[in-house]
Amino acid sequence: MRTGLPRRVLAAGLVALIAVAGCGVRPSDVIPAGDPPSGPVAPTTAVTLPGSP
């Protein structure tokens, strides 16, 4: 019976869990960014690739 494979899977899972949990990203408050954009949307130009109709 192979007991090494389940232990390797468990060890890999624990390493991944520790890496994700300890990545160092901390929660922060809301960062104000000012008013949302307003006004009409600027028209865009279509890009045609060579060989397209």
C-alpha positions in Angstrom: 0.0 0.0 0.0 1.3 3.4 -0.9 1.2 5.9 2.0 3.7 8.4 0.5 1.3 9.9 -2.0 -1.4 11.0 0.4 1.2 12.6 2.6 2.7 14.4 -0.3 -0.7 15.7 -1.3 -1.4 16.8 2.3 2.0 18.5 2.5 1.5 20.3 -0.8 -1.9 21.5 0.3 -0.6 22.8 3.6 2.3 24.7 1.9 -0.2 26.2 -0.6 -2.5 27.3 2.3 0.4 28.9 4.2 1.6 30.7 1.1 -1.9 32.1 0.4 -2.7 33.0 4.0 0.7 34.7 4.6 0.9 36.7 1.4 1.1 40.0 3.3 -1.9 41.8 1.8 -3.6 43.7 4.6 -7.2 45.1 4.5 -7.6 48.8 4.0 -10.3 51.4 4.3 -12.1 52.9 1.3 -9.8 55.1 -0.7 -11.6 58.2 -2.0 -11.0 58.9 -5.7 -13.1 62.0 -6.5 -16.2 62.3 -8.7 -17.0 59.8 -11.4 -16.4 60.8 -15.0 -19.2 62.7 -16.7 -20.0 63.8 -20.2 -20.5 62.1 -23.6 -18.4 59.1 -24.6 -15.7 59.9 -27.1 -16.1 58.0 -30.4 -13.5 55.4 -31.1 -12.0 54.5 -34.4 -12.3 51.0 -35.7 -9.0 49.2 -36.3 -9.0 47.0 -39.4 -6.4 44.2 -39.7 -4.8 43.4 -43.0 -6.8 40.8 -44.9 -10.0 41.5 -43.1 -13.1 42.6 -45.0 
